[in-house]
Amino acid sequence: MSDPISSETWYELDFAARFGTGADEATSKIQIEVTEYAEDTTTSVVCVVDL
C-alpha cells in the first residue's frame, strides 16, 4: 500500500546553452529540462528556445 503523503519526490534541472562563435545558427539554442522523480513514475519536460 502506498501513502502519497509519505512518498518522496525529487526534481532534477538540466540547463544547456549553445551560441556564439563556433556554433552555427541552426544549432544555437537554450534548452531547459526538468525531471520529476516520484515513487513509481518519472515525468520529464523539455523547453527549447532557438536563438
Secondary structure, DSSP 4 states (H G I P E B T S, - for coil): ---TTT---EEEEEEEEE-STT--GGG-EEEEEEEEE-SS-EEEEEEEEE-
